[in-house]
Amino acid sequence: MSQLTKRLLLFGALLGWCGVLLAARVVQSGSLSFVFLIWNLLLASIPALAALAFVRAAERRSSALVQAAWFALWLMFLPNAPYIVTDFVHLRPRPLVPLWYDVAILASCAGTGLLLGYSSLTDVQGVMARKFSQLTGWVLAAAALVLSGFGIYLGRFLRWNSWDALSSPLQLLADVVDRLLNPLSHPQTIGVTIVYGVALLLGYAAFRTHAAD
């Protein structure tokens, strides 16, 4: 069994487990409260698929334009993978469903999202390391995770999502430029970006260290 097949089976099992937990919750409560997590998991899967396509394009030596397109798609959707961690803000006691069960749902979905994101970053970093150097690969990884921290801020607090880069690019760009030009006027932006960016980077370093053992 190839490494890719094992990975697809693992992520299929993780996504299936999250689906089972959510389906059981809907049946028990008759509520669709946490069904939004299905959409979030689908968005979190996009960077993983885009990274695989990027790797395949690099291996086949496809045109620079094709590789750049897959890379851009991966980077644009990467924040969706760790974003699910912030869905713990929805955690509170609710009728008919014990709190521990909702904790299990959120932890399962957040963990799956993180693994999808880290797996995709490993793929892209590997391509960059082979093309350029190990240092270049790690610089890319660090930059991508800090940008993911910024993306989490945009999604959680300004309610932007990755699709808006295509549907409302000017409005999104205006918010981004304002925070880049006036960082001291937006302390929350700085705080969220740094805290989540550093946390993601440390988690990724642990992920890679364990994988290398």
C-alpha positions as CSV (number, residue, x, y, z in Angstrom):
1,M,0.0,0.0,0.0
2,S,1.5,3.4,-1.0
3,Q,2.0,6.2,1.4
4,L,-0.6,8.3,-0.4
5,T,-3.2,5.5,-0.1
6,K,-2.5,5.2,3.6
7,R,-2.8,9.0,4.0
8,L,-6.1,9.1,2.1
9,L,-7.5,6.2,4.1
10,L,-6.5,7.9,7.4
11,F,-8.1,11.2,6.5
12,G,-11.1,9.4,5.1
13,A,-11.4,7.7,8.5
14,L,-11.0,11.0,10.4
15,L,-13.6,12.8,8.2
16,G,-15.9,9.8,8.5
17,W,-15.6,9.9,12.3
18,C,-16.4,13.6,12.4
19,G,-19.4,12.9,10.2
20,V,-20.7,10.1,12.5
21,L,-20.4,12.3,15.5
22,L,-22.3,15.1,13.8
23,A,-25.0,12.8,12.5
24,A,-25.6,11.3,15.9
25,R,-25.9,14.7,17.4
26,V,-28.5,15.8,14.9
27,V,-30.5,12.6,15.5
28,Q,-30.3,13.0,19.3
29,S,-31.0,16.8,19.5
30,G,-33.0,17.4,16.3
31,S,-30.8,20.5,16.0
32,L,-28.5,21.5,13.2
33,S,-26.3,23.6,15.6
34,F,-23.0,22.1,14.6
35,V,-23.7,21.1,11.0
36,F,-21.6,24.1,9.9
37,L,-18.5,22.0,10.8
38,I,-19.2,19.9,7.8
39,W,-18.6,22.9,5.6
40,N,-15.6,23.9,7.5
41,L,-14.1,20.4,7.1
42,L,-14.7,20.6,3.4
43,L,-12.9,23.9,3.2
44,A,-10.1,22.4,5.3
45,S,-9.7,19.6,2.8
46,I,-9.1,22.0,-0.1
47,P,-5.5,22.9,0.8
48,A,-4.7,19.2,1.2
49,L,-6.0,18.4,-2.2
50,A,-4.3,21.4,-3.8
51,A,-1.0,20.5,-2.2
52,L,-1.2,17.0,-3.7
53,A,-1.9,18.5,-7.1
54,F,1.0,20.9,-6.6
55,V,3.3,18.0,-5.8
56,R,2.1,16.1,-8.8
57,A,2.6,19.1,-11.1
58,A,6.1,19.6,-9.8
59,E,7.0,15.9,-10.3
60,R,5.6,16.0,-13.8
61,R,7.5,19.3,-14.4
62,S,4.3,21.0,-15.5
63,S,4.5,24.6,-16.6
64,A,5.4,27.3,-14.0
65,L,1.9,28.7,-14.4
66,V,0.2,25.5,-13.5
67,Q,2.4,25.0,-10.5
68,A,1.9,28.6,-9.4
69,A,-1.9,28.2,-9.7
70,W,-2.0,25.1,-7.5
71,F,0.4,26.8,-5.0
72,A,-1.9,29.9,-4.9
73,L,-5.0,27.8,-4.3
74,W,-3.2,26.0,-1.5
75,L,-2.0,29.1,0.2
76,M,-5.4,30.9,-0.2
77,F,-7.3,28.0,1.5
78,L,-4.6,26.9,4.0
79,P,-6.1,29.1,6.9
80,N,-9.3,27.1,6.7
81,A,-7.6,24.0,8.1
82,P,-6.5,25.5,11.5
83,Y,-9.5,27.9,11.6
84,I,-11.7,25.1,13.0
85,V,-9.8,25.3,16.3
86,T,-11.5,28.7,16.8
87,D,-14.9,27.0,16.6
88,F,-14.6,26.2,20.3
89,V,-16.2,29.7,20.7
90,H,-19.5,27.9,20.0
91,L,-19.1,25.6,23.0
92,R,-21.7,26.0,25.7
93,P,-24.3,23.8,27.4
94,R,-27.2,22.9,25.1
95,P,-30.4,20.9,25.6
96,L,-30.4,17.1,25.0
97,V,-26.6,16.9,24.2
98,P,-24.0,16.6,27.0
99,L,-21.3,19.1,27.0
100,W,-18.6,16.4,26.8
101,Y,-20.0,15.2,23.6
102,D,-19.8,18.6,22.0
103,V,-16.2,18.9,23.2
104,A,-15.5,15.6,21.5
105,I,-17.0,16.8,18.2
106,L,-15.1,20.1,18.2
107,A,-11.8,18.4,19.2
108,S,-12.2,15.8,16.5
109,C,-13.0,18.4,13.8
110,A,-10.3,20.8,15.0
111,G,-7.7,17.9,15.1
112,T,-8.7,16.7,11.7
113,G,-8.4,20.3,10.3
114,L,-4.9,20.8,11.8
115,L,-3.7,17.4,10.4
116,L,-5.0,18.3,7.0
117,G,-3.2,21.6,7.1
118,Y,0.0,20.3,8.4
119,S,0.0,17.4,5.9
120,S,-0.5,19.9,3.0
121,L,2.3,22.1,4.3
122,T,4.6,19.1,4.5
123,D,4.0,18.4,0.9
124,V,4.5,21.9,-0.3
125,Q,7.6,22.4,1.9
126,G,9.1,19.2,0.5
127,V,8.8,20.5,-3.1
128,M,10.4,23.9,-2.2
129,A,13.2,22.2,-0.3
130,R,14.0,20.0,-3.3
131,K,13.8,22.9,-5.7
132,F,15.8,25.4,-3.6
133,S,17.0,24.4,-0.1
134,Q,15.9,23.1,3.3
135,L,16.1,26.7,4.6
136,T,13.8,27.9,1.9
137,G,11.3,25.2,2.7
138,W,11.3,26.2,6.4
139,V,11.0,29.9,5.6
140,L,8.0,29.2,3.4
141,A,6.5,27.0,6.2
142,A,6.9,29.7,8.8
143,A,5.6,32.4,6.6
144,A,2.6,30.3,5.5
145,L,1.6,29.6,9.2
146,V,1.9,33.2,10.2
147,L,-0.2,34.2,7.3
148,S,-2.7,31.5,8.4
149,G,-2.8,33.3,11.8
150,F,-3.7,36.4,9.9
151,G,-6.3,34.5,7.9
152,I,-7.8,33.1,11.1
153,Y,-8.2,36.7,12.2
154,L,-9.9,37.7,9.0
155,G,-12.3,34.8,9.2
156,R,-13.2,34.9,12.9
157,F,-13.4,38.6,13.5
158,L,-14.0,40.2,10.1
159,R,-16.0,37.3,8.8
160,W,-14.1,37.0,5.5
161,N,-13.6,33.6,3.9
162,S,-11.3,32.3,1.2
163,W,-14.0,32.6,-1.5
164,D,-14.1,36.3,-0.9
165,A,-10.7,36.7,-2.5
166,L,-12.5,35.9,-5.8
167,S,-16.0,37.3,-5.1
168,S,-15.1,40.5,-3.2
169,P,-11.4,41.1,-3.8
170,L,-11.4,44.9,-3.5
171,Q,-13.3,45.0,-0.2
172,L,-11.1,42.3,1.2
173,L,-7.9,44.0,0.0
174,A,-9.1,47.3,1.6
175,D,-9.4,45.6,5.0
176,V,-6.0,43.9,4.6
177,V,-4.2,47.0,3.4
178,D,-5.7,49.1,6.2
179,R,-4.3,46.7,8.8
180,L,-0.9,46.5,7.2
181,L,-0.6,50.3,6.9
182,N,-2.0,51.0,10.4
183,P,-1.0,48.1,12.5
184,L,-1.0,50.0,15.8
185,S,-4.7,50.9,15.2
186,H,-5.6,47.3,15.1
187,P,-4.0,45.6,18.2
188,Q,-6.4,42.7,17.9
189,T,-5.0,41.9,14.4
190,I,-1.5,41.8,15.7
191,G,-2.4,39.7,18.8
192,V,-4.4,37.1,16.9
193,T,-1.9,36.8,14.1
194,I,1.1,36.4,16.4
195,V,-0.5,34.1,18.9
196,Y,-2.1,31.7,16.4
197,G,0.9,32.0,14.0
198,V,3.4,31.0,16.7
199,A,1.2,28.3,18.1
200,L,0.7,26.8,14.6
201,L,4.4,27.0,13.9
202,L,5.4,25.3,17.2
203,G,2.7,22.6,16.5
204,Y,4.1,22.1,13.0
205,A,7.6,21.8,14.3
206,A,6.5,19.1,16.7
207,F,4.5,17.4,14.0
208,R,7.6,17.3,11.7
209,T,9.9,16.2,14.5
210,H,7.7,13.3,15.4
211,A,7.2,12.3,11.7
212,A,11.0,12.2,11.3
213,D,11.6,9.9,14.2
